[in-house]
Amino acid sequence: MDMTCCSSSAERLAGASRPATGVFNACARSPFSRSCVSFRHPSSSAGSPIPIVRAAVADNITSALTSNIWESFPDSDADLELSELTAISPLDGRYANQVKKLRSAVSEFGLIRYRVLVEVKWLLKLSEIPEILEVPLFSKDARSFLESIVTSFSLADGLSVKGIERITNHDVKAVEYVLKDKCRSHPELEKVMEFVHFACTSEDINNLAHGLMLQHAMHTEILPAMEKVIESLRSLSHEYADIAMLSRTHGQPASPTTLGKEMAIFCYRLEQQFMKVSSIKYMGKIAGAVGNYNAHVIAYPDVKWETIAEEFVSSLGLAFNPYVTQIESHDYMAELFDAISRFNNILLSFDRDIWSYISVGYFKQRVKAGEVGSSTMPHKVNPIDFENSEGNLGLANAIASHLSSKLPISRWQRDLTDSTVLRNLGLVLAYSLIAYKSTLRGIGKLEVDQARMKHDLLECWEVLAEPVQTVMRKYGIPEPYEKLKALTRGNAITKEGLQRFIDNLDLPMDVKTSLLKLTPETYIGMAVDLARRV
C-alpha cells in the first residue's frame, strides 16, 4: 500500500471534493495530529495517487461540522442552581433519594461535623489531664456548652466554616477558627480557647473524622442493606429448596440441582464476606505532625501522651494505631474496601445469573402498571433492576479498587495525594447501596416458571449418564465411563434409549430398578437439604 502526504491545508480541502477513484487520503492538521496520509488502493495504477476520500480534521472544519449547537442554550446555564436535575453526579441527581441517608455521614457537612466533634472532645480530654494546669477541669456548664456545639452543629455553622475556608484556604484551620469564635462567648472557655487544636496536625483531626464517618455510614446504612440482601437470598433458598433445575457448566447441560440450592450458594458466600466487612477495625491516631508526639512532649514532658492518645482514640469507638507518620496509614480502609468489593463481586455474579435465568425463562418478572420495558417493543419486560445493580456494583468496585491501592501509599512522612482521594469515600458506599436496593427490587419481582424448568430437564436425559456410570463402577463393570461416553456424547438421548442401555447392564435387579426410576427431576443429590440448611 502506497502512502503520500498532502502539502497544505488548501490541497487537503480542495482534494476533499475530487472524484473518488483509488486512494484514501486522511489529513489531520489539528492540535492532536500533524500528519496527512494518502493510501493507494491496491487496484489503482502505479501513477500518482488519485484521492477517493479526503478527510480533513482541521480546526475550521471541526467547527463547521459541529456548528456549536450548545450555543443555542441560554447563557444562564453556566449558573444553574444545584438540584437533582442539575447535579453532575447521579448520586446527587437521579439516585439522590436512594442515598440521601448517607449524606449526614459522608458529605462534606458530615466531615466538618465530625471534625468539630473531634476538636471539642480533644479539648475536653485536655481539661482532664492534671499536668496541664492551663486548662483546668471544666465546670459542668462549660462541658455542656462544648457538647452543645457538637449536638447543635447546623448547616449554617457548616457554611460559616466554608466561609472562613475561602480566606484561609485550609479546611481544618477554618474549623478551629469557628470553634474559637464560639468559645469567646463563654467566659470560662474564652480563657483556654488557644488550646483548641492543641499539639494537633490537621490529620490528627481528619483521620479520626474519616474513621467516624465510615463507621457511621457502614453501621447505619451499608451493613443493614447487606444483611437485607443476604436474608432475601436465604428466603429464596428455603422457598425454592426442592424446585429441580438443570445445571449448566460451560453453558452446557450438567447434573441437575435445585433453584434453592443455587440461591443458597450466593447466600452463604455473601454471608462470609459480610462477616469480614463487619469485623474491620476502624483505626485512629492523634500523635502530632510525624507521629512522635514532638509538640506534646516539648510542652508537657511529664504527661504520658501515648496513653492519653490511646484513651482518646478508644473513647471515640476507634482502634488505636501506635505507629504512624503524619497520617494514619489507611491500611484498615484498604481492608474495608477490598472486603466490600468481594461482597459486591459475589452479588454481581448473582445479578448475572438471575439475568441469565430470566433470559432462558426460568424466572418471569411481575409487571408494574404504567412501566415501559422498551421505547419501541411493547412486549418487553427487561431485567432492569439486576442490570442497574450490576452497573452500580462495577462503579463501586472501580472506585474501591483505587482507594484500596492508593490510600496505604504515602511518600515519606506524608504527601497530600490521599486528601483528595479521601473525599470520595462516600462514592463506594453510595454506589454499593444503590446496587443492593436494585437487587432487592429485582428479587421482589421474580416468579418461578417451574414448567419451563421441568421441560428443560426432561429434554436432557443424558445428564443421567453420570449416575449410571458411577453405579457401573461400583459393580465392577469394565469401562463404564467410556461406554456412557459412546452412548451420550454428541447424541440425542431419550428416556427409552437410556433405559434400554440400563436393561442390558449386568447389575442386580434392585439396582436396575432404582436406576430405571431415576429421572432428571429426581437426580438432585443433597441439594434440597443444602438449600434448607443455609
N, C-alpha and C positions, 0 to 999 in steps of 0.2 A: 504493500500500500504506500503510495507516494504522499508526501506531506509538503506543503508550501505555506508561506506566511504572507498575509496582506501587509502592505507597507504603510497604510494610513487609514484613519477613520473614514475619510472620504471614499477610499476604494472599497472599504467594507460596506459602507452604506449604499454605495452605488451597486455593488455586487449583489446585494440582497434582493434586487429586483430583476436580476438577469434570468433568462430561461434556464430551467433545470435540465441538466444532462448527466454528468458523471462524477461530480466531485462534491463532497460535503465539506463546507468551509465553516469553521467555528471561530469567531473572533471575540475576544474578551478583553477589552481595554477598560476595565473597571478598576476600582481601588483594590479588588481582590485578585485580579489577574492581569498580566502584561503580555499574554501570548495570543497568537492568532494562527490557527492551523487549518489548512485545506486538506481534505482526504480525497485521493483519486480512487474512484471505483475501479475494481479490477478489470471490468469490461471496457473501460474507456481507452481511447487511443493513447499512444506514447507521447503525444504532443503536450502542449500546455494544459494544465488542469482547467476544466470547464465547470464552473460552480453550478451545483444544483440547488443548494440552500446556503445562505449566509446568515448565521445567527449572530448578530452583534449585540453584546451586552454592555453597551456604553451607558454612561450615566444619563444622557439625554433621552435615550430610547427607553431605559427603565422607567424614567419619569413619565414619558409619554404613555407607556403601556398601563401604568397603574393609575394615572390621572388624578392621583391624590384624592381618592374617593372620600377619605376621612374628613377632608376639609369642608364637606357639606354639613357636618355635625356642628352644633352650637359651640362657640368658643368657651362657654361656661363649663364644658365637660371636664376641663382640667381642674375645676374646683368642686367637683361633685362631693357632697357630704357622704361620709361613710354610713352605709346601711347594708342590709342583707343583699340588696341589688347591686351596690357599687363596690362591695368588698372584693379585693383581688383574690384572696384565698377563699375557696368554697367552705372552709371551716367556719368562717365568719359570714358567709353568704348562704349558699344553698343548704348547707348542713348545720347552720348555726343552732337551730332548735334542738338538734340531736346531741350537741356537745356543750350546750350552754352551762351545764352544771360544773364543767371543768374550769370555767372562767375564774371563779373565785380562788382557784388553786394555782393555775399555771399561766394566767395572763400577767401582763406587766404590773397591773394593780396587785395581783396576788403576790408577786415577787416583792414589790415595795412594802406591802403589809407585813410580810414575813421578815423583811429586813428590820422594820420598825420593832416587831416583836423581839427579835434577837438583840437589838441595841438596848431596848428597855430592860430585858431580863439580865443582860450583862451589867448594866448599871445597878440593878437590884442586887446582883451577886457581889459586886464590888463593895456594896454597903454592908455586907455580911462578913467581910474579911477584917478581923480585928486589927491587923497590922496597918491597914490603910486608914489612918486617923483622919485624913482629909475628907473621907466620905463616911461619916458616922452612920450607924444603923438608922434607917429611915423610920419616921413615925408612921403610924397606921394611915394617917391622912395622905402622907407623901406617897406611900406604896399604892394606895387606892388611886391617887391621881395618875401615877405612872401606868398602872394597869388599865385605867380607863382610856389612856392614849391608844392602847392596842385595841381594846374591845370596841371603841367608838370610831376607829380609824375609817374614814369615809372616802368616797370618790373625790370629794372636794379636797381632802387632805392629800390624796394622791396627785391631784392636779397641782397643788402647791409645791410638792416635791418636784414635779416635772418643770414647773416654772423656774425654780431655783437651778435645776439641772441645765436649763438653757443658758444660764450665766456661768455656772461652774464647769460645765461640760464633764461632769462626774456624777454618776447616779447615786453612789453610796454617800458621797460627801453631801449631796443635796438632802438625803435622809437625815444625816447628822445635824445639818443646819435647822431643819424643820423641828427636830426634837429639842434642840437647844432653845429655839424660839418658844416652844410650848413650855419648857421648864422655867422660862423667865416669868411666867405668870404665877408661879408658886414659890413663895419666899424660901422655903427650905431647899427646894431643888435648884433655885437660881444660884445658890452658893456652890453647888457641885456640878454645874452644867458642863464644865470643861472635862469632866470625867465621862461624858457621853463619848463612846467610841475609844475609850482609854486603851492604849497599847495595841490597838487592833489595826490590822491591814484590811483593806476592803474585802479580801477573800475570806477573812475570818467571819465576816457577816454573810457574804454571799453563799459560801459553801453550806452554811447551816440553813440559810433560807431556801436554797435549792433542795436540800435534803428534806426539809419540812414540806415544801411544795409537792415533791414527788410522793412522799408518804401520804399526804392529804389526798391527792388525786388517785393514787393507787387504791387506798383503802376505802374511799367513798364511792368511786365510780368504776375503775377498771377491774379490780378483783371481784366485786359483786357481779359485773357483767360477764366475766369469765365463768363464774360459778353458774350463772343462768344458762349459758351455753352448754356447760357440762351436764347440768341437770336435765336440760331439754333432750340431750342425746341419751342420757340414762333412761328417760321415759320412752324414747323411741326403741331403745334396746329391749326393754321389757315388753312393750306393746307388740312389737313385731318379732318376738323371740322365735316363734315357730312358723313363720312365713318362709317357706323354702324358696331359694333363688339360685339361679345359675351363676356360678363364679366365672370370672374371666381373668386368665393370666396371659399376658402378651396380647390382650384383646381377643383371645380365642376361648371357647368354652372349656371350663375346668370343673373340678369336683364341686358339687353343689354345697351351698352354705345356707344360712338364713339371713334375712334382711336385718333382723335384730342383732345377730352376732356381728355383722359388719358395722352396725352403729356402735356396738359395744367396744370395738377396736378403737374407734375415734374417741369415745368417752374415756376409756382407760388412758390413752396416750395424752389427751388434754389434761386429765387429772394429774398425771405425773408431772407435767410441766407447770401446772398451776401450783403444785406444792413447792416447786423450785422457785417460781416467781414470788410466792408469798413468804418464802423463807429468807429472802435477801435482806441483809442488814444495811440500813441507811447510815452512812458514816459521816463524821464531822470532826472539825478541828478548830481551835482558837489559840494558835501558837505564835502569832505575830508574822512579821514580814518574810522570814525564811524558815519558820518552823522551830526556832531555837529559844523562843521567849526572851529575845535580846532586850527589848524595851522594858518588858515586865521586870526582869531581874535587875536591870540598872536602876529602876525606880524603887523597887521594893525587894531587895535581895533576900529578906527573911521569909518571904511568902513561898509556900510550896506550890508553885504555879502549875506544874503538870497535874498535880492532884486537883487543884481548883478547876483547871480546864476540863479534866475528865468528869468531875462532878457536874460542871455546867453543861457540857455536851449531853451527858446522860440524862440530865433533868429535862432536856428538850425531847427525849424519846429517841435519840440517835445513839449510834455506837461510836465510841471514841477511837480516833486514829492517832496514835502517838508519834508516828514517823511520817512527817510531811515536809514539803517545801513551803513556798508562799501559798500554795493551793492544796486542798485535799486532793488526793491523786485520782479520784473519779473511777477507781477500779470497780467499786460496787455498782456504779452506773452502767459500766460496760457489762457486768454480770446481769444486771436487771434487763437491759435492752436485748442482750443475747437470749435471755430466758423468754422474754416477751416474743421475740422473733421465732423461737422454736414453737411456742404455743400457736402463734399466727400461721406458721408454715403447716402445722398439722390441720388447723382449721381451713386453710386454703386448699389443702388436699381433699378435705371433706366437701368443701364447696364444689370442687371439680367433679368429685364422684357423684354427688347428688345431681349436678348439672347433666352428667352422662346418663344417670338412671332416668332422669326426666326425658332425655333425648331418645332413649330406647323404649320409653313408655311404661317403665316400672312405677313411676310416680305421675299422677296428674296434679294440677295446681288449681286450687279453688279460685274462681273468678270473682273479683270485686266489682260491683256495679259501677259503671262510669269509667273504669280504667280502660286504656287502649294499649294493645300489645305492639302494634306496628302502625305506622302512619299510612301504609298503603295496602297491607294484608290484614283484613279484618278478622281472620280466623286465629291470628297468632296470640298465644299466651306465653310470653317469654319468661325464662327463669331469671328475671332481673335482680332479685334480691341476692341470689348467690353470685351473680356476676358483679354486682355492686360491692359485695363483701370481698370478693377476690381482688378487685381493683384497689380497694382501700387497704387491704392487707399488704398488697405489693408496695404501696406508697409508705405505709408504716414501717415495713421491714427495710426499705431502702434508706430511710432516714435513720432508723435504729442502727443499721449497719455502719453508717458513717459515724454516728455518735459513739458506738462501742469501739470502733477502731481509732478514732481521733482523740477522744477525751483522756485516755490514760497517758497520752504522749504530750510532754511539755518540755521546752528547751531549758536546760539547767534548772534554776530555781523557779522559773515561771516565764511563760510568754502569754500573750493576750489572745492567742487563737481559740482558746476554749471559751472565751467570753461570749463571742457572737454565736458560737455553736450551742452553748447552754440556753440561749434564748429560744431554741427550737425544741426543748424537751417536750413541750405540750403537744407538738405535732404528732409524735409517735403515739401518744396516748389517745389523741383525738381521732386520728385515722383508724386506730385499732377499735375504738369504741363504736365508731360508725359501722365498721365491719361486723362487730359482734351483734349489733342491733339488726343489721341487714340479714345476717344468717338466721337469727331468731324469727324475724318476719317471714323469711322464706320457709322455714320449718313449719311455721303455723299455717301455711297454705297447702301443705303436702297431703295428698290422698294416695294410698297404695292401690295399684291395679294388680290384684292377685291373679286375675285371669290371664293377663299378659305374661306374668312371671311363669305361671303354670304352662302356658303354651310354649315358651322358650325351653323349659325343662323337658317337656315331652318331645321336643324336636331334637334332643341331644342324648339319645340312648348311649352314645359312645362314651359318655362320662362314666358309665358303669364298667368300663374296661379295667379301671383301677382296682375296684373290689374283687372282680373275678380273678385277675391275675395274682392278686395278693393271696386269695384263698388257694389258688392252684399251687403257689409256692409252699404254703403250709402243708399241703398233702403230697408234696414231692413230685408233682407233675413237671417234667422237664421243659425248659424254655418257655415258661408261662408268659413272660413279657413279650418275647418275640412272636409268639402265636397270636396274642391280642393285638400286637402292633400290625401284623399282617392282615388281621381281620378288620381293624378300625381305621388305620391311618390313610387318610385321603378317600375313604369310602363312606357312603351314606349308610349308617347303621340304623336298623329298625328294631323295634321291640322283638319281633318274631325272629329276626336273624340272630340277635344276641341270645335269645332263649334256645334256639337250635344249637348254638355253639355250646351253651351250658349243658344241654341234654346229652351231648356227646362226650362230656368230660368223665373221666374215671374218678368220680367223687362219691362219698356216702350219700344215700338218698336224702337224708335230712338236711345235709349241706346244700345239695342241689335245690331242694325245695326252698330253702332260705334265700338262695341266690335268685331263684326264679320269681320270688315275691318282691325282690328289690326293684324299686323304680327310682328315677332321678329325683323325685319329690321326697322319697324316704331316705335316700343316701346322704344324710346330713351330719353324721357323726355325733359329736357332743355340742353342736352349735347351739341348740336350744338352751342347754344348761349354762354354757358360757355366756350367752346373752342375758340370762336371768340373774347371773351372779354378779354382774358388774355394778 
